[in-house]
Amino acid sequence: MNNNKFLVGLIGADIQMSKSPALHETEARHLELDYHYELVDFAVRSLPASALPELLVELEDRGFAGSNITHPCKQTVIAHLSSLSEDAEMLGAVNTVVFRDGERIGHNTDWYGFYKNFERGMPGVAKTHAVLLGAGGAGVAVAHAAIKLGIAMLSIFDQDTNRAAALADQLNRRFSRTCAQPVREVGAALASADGLIHATPTGMRSHPGLPIEPEWLHPRHWVADIVYMPLVTELLALAEKRGCRTLPGGGMTVFQAAAAFELFTGVKPDAERMSRHFEELCRAPA
């Protein structure tokens, strides 16, 4: 590819509603780049997630500059990469792969996306104790961002209790203090928490529903979701009804996308312009 032409993608399952193609391509037009963003969807291709290695080879052979990676491949993709950025290696999860000089380099822009979104959207909230739902590929990035944001104690719940315990241990070692703990009872943890961070697929259009019991939320809680399709998830709608401060996942999507865009192209995008465009996309009829 020449220095002004880029073919990039998103690999994941059930991603047809993703705003990423429009978000990336519109910003590229502002920057006068020839840029095409393609969805590579396991569901559309009737492929299992185990087909990931073949898809990576396909994109390389077609001359892609790189690809974003989403559920369910943020951790499994690591085994198929040449190297990892410092952030990706530290977090053990990848959401952006750059193809360069015959190598596949894994990056993680998710933690930065959540950090910037929370910093802008939740100023002044209490940070003594928060509950994190989900210790998978997105959860590990969000957990790192949460501690960097100043949350003193993070209680982590995952259906896989070993995964929650491992993430808590990693955080405690990384930050050299006891800042995280695994929990088995979300309701009990929320009873003493200031806020809730949701980092599972529940609430996506392909995974509808609530990740908690409604009675566990109270007006004093703040609630941050990483799901952005729909922008107002069932969890956020419940939280708003309960009088909680809420943070949709759209901002995280924008800031991680801006960082990925720069990795793919070497050109720094205008994140504020991307934010305005994302809001327009979300208001547009489906």
C-alpha positions in Angstrom: 0.0 0.0 0.0 1.1 3.6 -0.6 1.4 6.1 2.2 -2.1 7.4 1.5 -4.1 4.2 1.1 -5.1 1.9 3.9 -7.2 -1.2 4.1 -8.2 -2.1 7.7 -10.8 -4.2 9.4 -12.5 -5.5 12.5 -12.5 -9.2 13.4 -15.2 -10.5 15.7 -18.5 -12.2 16.2 -21.9 -10.5 15.5 -20.4 -7.1 14.6 -22.6 -6.0 11.7 -24.0 -3.1 13.8 -20.5 -1.7 14.5 -20.1 2.0 14.0 -16.3 1.5 13.4 -16.4 1.6 9.6 -18.2 4.9 9.4 -16.2 6.4 12.3 -12.8 5.5 10.8 -13.7 6.2 7.2 -15.2 9.6 7.9 -12.2 10.8 9.8 -9.9 9.5 7.0 -11.8 11.6 4.5 -11.2 14.7 6.6 -7.5 13.8 6.5 -7.6 13.1 2.8 -6.7 9.4 3.2 -7.9 6.6 0.9 -9.1 4.4 3.7 -11.5 1.4 3.7 -12.7 -0.4 6.9 -14.1 -3.9 6.5 -16.1 -6.0 8.9 -14.8 -9.6 9.2 -17.6 -11.3 11.0 -17.5 -14.9 12.2 -21.3 -15.0 12.2 -21.7 -13.7 8.7 -19.1 -16.2 7.4 -20.6 -19.0 9.4 -17.1 -19.6 11.0 -16.2 -20.6 14.5 -13.9 -18.4 16.5 -11.2 -21.0 16.0 -10.9 -19.8 12.4 -9.1 -16.7 13.6 -5.6 -17.8 12.3 -7.0 -18.3 8.8 -8.6 -14.8 8.9 -5.4 -13.2 10.0 -3.5 -14.8 7.0 -6.3 -13.7 4.7 -6.1 -10.1 5.8 -2.3 -10.1 5.5 -2.5 -11.6 2.0 -5.0 -8.9 0.9 -2.6 -6.2 2.0 -4.4 -4.9 5.1 -2.5 -2.4 7.3 -4.1 -4.0 10.3 -7.3 -5.0 12.1 -9.2 -4.2 15.2 -10.0 -7.3 17.3 -13.1 -7.7 19.4 -15.1 -10.4 21.2 -14.3 -13.3 21.4 -10.7 -13.0 20.3 -8.9 -10.3 22.4 -6.9 -12.9 24.3 -6.8 -15.8 21.9 -5.3 -13.7 19.1 -2.1 -13.3 21.1 -0.9 -16.8 20.2 -0.9 -15.8 16.6 1.1 -12.5 16.8 4.8 -11.8 16.3 5.1 -9.3 19.1 3.1 -7.2 21.6 3.3 -3.5 22.6 4.1 -2.8 26.2 0.4 -2.2 27.0 -0.8 -5.4 25.3 1.9 -7.5 26.9 1.1 -6.0 30.4 -2.6 -6.5 30.0 -2.6 -9.8 28.2 -5.3 -8.7 25.7 -5.2 -7.2 22.2 -7.8 -5.1 20.4 -5.6 -3.8 17.5 -3.2 -5.7 15.3 -0.8 -3.9 12.9 0.6 -5.8 9.9 4.1 -4.4 9.2 7.1 -5.8 7.3 5.8 -9.4 7.6 5.1 -9.1 11.3 1.9 -8.9 13.3 2.1 -6.5 16.2 -0.5 -6.5 18.9 -1.6 -3.4 20.7 -4.2 -2.5 23.4 -6.0 0.8 23.0 -9.1 -0.2 25.1 -7.6 0.8 28.4 -6.9 4.3 27.0 -10.3 4.5 25.5 -12.0 3.7 28.9 -9.7 6.0 30.8 -10.4 9.1 28.6 -14.1 8.4 28.5 -14.4 8.1 32.3 -12.2 11.1 32.9 -14.4 13.3 30.7 -17.7 11.8 31.6 -17.5 11.0 35.3 -15.8 14.0 36.9 -16.0 14.1 40.7 -17.5 10.7 41.4 -16.5 8.7 44.5 -13.8 6.2 43.8 -13.3 4.4 47.1 -14.7 1.1 45.8 -16.1 -0.1 42.5 -17.4 -3.4 41.1 -16.2 -4.7 37.7 -18.3 -7.3 35.9 -16.1 -9.2 33.4 -12.5 -10.3 33.5 -12.1 -11.1 29.8 -10.2 -9.3 27.1 -12.1 -6.0 27.7 -12.2 -6.4 31.4 -8.5 -6.6 31.8 -8.0 -3.3 30.0 -10.9 -1.6 31.8 -9.5 -2.8 35.2 -6.1 -1.3 34.5 -7.7 2.0 33.5 -9.9 1.9 36.7 -6.9 1.7 39.0 -5.1 4.4 36.9 -8.2 6.6 37.4 -7.8 6.4 41.2 -10.3 3.7 42.2 -8.9 2.5 45.5 -10.5 -1.0 45.5 -11.9 -2.9 42.5 -14.1 -5.9 43.2 -14.0 -8.2 40.2 -16.7 -10.7 39.2 -16.5 -13.2 36.4 -18.4 -16.4 35.6 -15.0 -18.0 35.6 -13.9 -17.4 39.2 -10.3 -18.4 38.4 -10.1 -15.6 35.8 -11.4 -13.0 38.2 -8.9 -14.1 40.8 -6.0 -14.0 38.3 -6.9 -10.5 37.2 -7.1 -9.3 40.8 -3.7 -10.8 41.5 -2.2 -9.2 38.4 -3.5 -5.8 39.4 -2.2 -6.1 42.9 1.3 -7.0 41.7 1.3 -4.4 38.9 0.4 -1.5 41.2 2.3 -2.9 44.2 -0.6 -2.6 46.6 -3.9 -4.3 47.3 -6.2 -2.6 44.9 -8.3 -5.5 43.6 -10.1 -8.5 44.9 -12.2 -11.3 43.3 -15.8 -11.6 44.5 -18.5 -14.2 44.0 -21.5 -12.2 45.1 -22.1 -9.1 43.0 -25.0 -7.9 45.1 -23.0 -8.0 48.3 -20.1 -6.2 46.7 -22.3 -3.4 45.3 -23.8 -2.9 48.7 -20.6 -1.2 49.8 -19.5 0.1 46.4 -19.6 3.6 44.9 -20.0 2.4 41.3 -20.3 -0.4 38.8 -18.3 -1.0 35.6 -19.7 -3.4 33.1 -17.3 -5.2 30.7 -19.2 -8.2 29.4 -21.2 -8.6 26.1 -24.5 -8.6 28.0 -26.6 -5.8 26.7 -25.4 -6.0 23.2 -28.1 -6.5 20.6 -26.9 -10.0 20.2 -26.7 -10.6 23.9 -29.8 -8.8 25.4 -30.5 -8.6 29.1 -29.3 -7.3 32.4 -26.0 -8.4 34.0 -27.3 -7.7 37.5 -30.5 -7.8 39.6 -32.3 -4.5 39.4 -32.6 -4.1 43.2 -28.8 -4.0 43.6 -28.6 -0.5 42.1 -29.2 2.6 44.2 -29.1 6.3 43.4 -25.7 6.7 45.0 -24.1 4.4 42.5 -22.5 5.5 39.3 -22.6 3.0 36.4 -20.2 2.8 33.4 -20.9 0.5 30.5 -18.5 -0.5 27.7 -21.3 -1.7 25.4 -22.2 0.9 22.9 -24.7 -0.9 20.6 -27.3 0.1 21.7 -25.8 3.3 23.2 -28.3 3.1 26.1 -28.2 -0.5 27.2 -30.7 -2.1 29.5 -28.3 -1.6 32.3 -27.9 2.1 31.7 -31.6 2.5 31.3 -32.2 0.8 34.6 -29.4 2.9 36.2 -30.9 6.2 34.9 -34.4 5.1 36.2 -32.8 4.5 39.6 -31.2 8.0 39.6 -27.6 6.9 39.1 -25.0 8.8 37.1 -24.3 6.9 33.9 -21.5 6.6 31.3 -22.3 5.0 28.0 -19.7 3.0 26.1 -19.6 5.2 23.1 -16.8 7.5 24.4 -14.6 4.5 25.0 -15.2 3.4 21.5 -14.2 6.8 20.1 -11.0 7.1 22.0 -9.8 3.6 21.4 -10.7 4.0 17.7 -8.6 7.2 17.5 -5.6 5.5 19.0 -6.0 2.5 16.6 -6.4 4.8 13.6 -3.1 6.4 14.4 -1.4 3.0 14.7 -2.8 1.9 11.3 -1.9 5.1 9.5 0.8 7.0 11.4 -1.6 10.0 11.2 -3.1 11.5 14.3 -6.8 11.9 14.0 -9.0 14.6 15.6 -10.6 12.7 18.5 -13.1 15.5 19.3 -14.3 15.5 15.7 -14.6 11.7 15.8 -16.7 12.1 19.0 -19.1 14.5 17.3 -19.4 12.2 14.3 -20.0 9.2 16.6 -22.9 11.1 18.3 -24.4 11.8 14.8 -24.1 8.1 13.9 -25.9 7.1 17.1 -28.7 9.5 16.5 -29.2 8.3 12.9 -32.0 5.8 12.2 -30.8 2.2 12.3 
